[in-house]
Every structure is written in C-alpha cells, then in structure tokens.
C-alpha cells in the first residue's frame, strides 16, 4: 500500500472515531479525497478530533448545505512519499 493510501486510511479512522460516521473516499490519479458528514451537535472532544485530523491533510475544508455539514480533506498523490 502506498504511503498516502496508508495515511488516508488512518485519517478516515480518526474522522470516523470523532464523528461516528464513516467517511466517503474518492481517489483519482492526483489525490485522495475524504468527506464525512458532521453531526448536528458536536461535543468539544469531537470537534477537537475532527480538527486534529483535518490539519494533517494537504488541503481541507467545510461545506454547509441545506441537508447538513460536511468536512473534507485531500491528500496529494503527486507528492513524494
């Protein structure tokens, strides 16, 4: 398994533990993107766990929709391992 794939697996586990939701994964030739639905009520420890995972990604963000909120992160596959 490539280094970035291992990293994505570990970060997906951290997001799942913090949110109680399984992250969705999409991989292209250039990146791995993880998205996770955020619960409507976040405890301080859940918020801290999500933020601790997000800052380990190459890019990250937050999307708010009418249906709820999503945190996302991307890992760049073009970076050397």
CORSULKA-V83573 format. One line per field, one symbol per residue. ss: DSSP state (h for helix, s for strand, l for the rest). A space follows every 10 residues. Layout:
ss->???
This chain:
ss->llhhhhhhhh hhhhhhhhhl lllsssslll ssssssssll lllhhhhhhh hhhhllllss sssssllsss ssssssllll l
